[in-house]
């Protein structure tokens, strides 16, 4: 049986990455005019990256588990 890939998890990771990109753009735009806001955007971007990585890791682990059961 082929590996089952959790597309919902991958879509969540994709959304996290898109939000990360928006936050980093905001941080770049505000770097000189509002360093505090830029730092907050960077912090939020970091959290989104962590969430994306978690989602991808869960999909990867699920695929490995499915392969091991075959």
N, C-alpha and C positions, 0 to 999 in steps of 0.2 A: 504494500500500500504506500503511495507517495506521502512525503512529509506534509503535514498540515502546517501552514503558515498563518499566524494570527494577523490578518490584514488590518483589523481594528487597532492592534498595537502599533503596527507600522504607520497607519494613518495618524495615530497620536504622536508618534515620533516626528513625523513630517510636520505636523502642526507646531510642535515644540521648536523645531528648527526654523520654521518660518517666523515664529514669534521672536526667536533669538536674533534673527537677521534684522527685524524691525527695531528691536531694542538696541542692538549695536549701532544701527544707523542713527538712532536718537542720541546715543552716547557720543558719537562722532560729531553730530551737529551741535551738541550742547557742551562739548569739551572745554571750549574757551569761555563761553558766555555764562554757563551755569554748571561748574564742576560737581556740585553736590548732586544735581539731577543726573548728570552723566554717570557718576559713581553708582547711583541707585539703579540706573538702567543696566549698567554692567553687572551688578549683583543679580538682578532679575534674569539677565541673559544667562548667567552662570547656572542659575537654578533650572532654566529651561533646557540647557545643554545636559544637565544631570538627568532630568526627566526623560529626555530623548534617549540618552544612553541606557537608562534603565529599561525603557520599552523595547529597544532593539536587543538588549541582552536577554530579556525574557523571551522574545521571539526566537533568538538563537538557541537558548537553552531548550525551548520546546521542540525545536527542529532536531537537536541532538538527541533528546529523549525519544522522539518518534523514531529516529534512525536506529537507536539502540534496541528498540522493541521489535524490530523487524527480524 
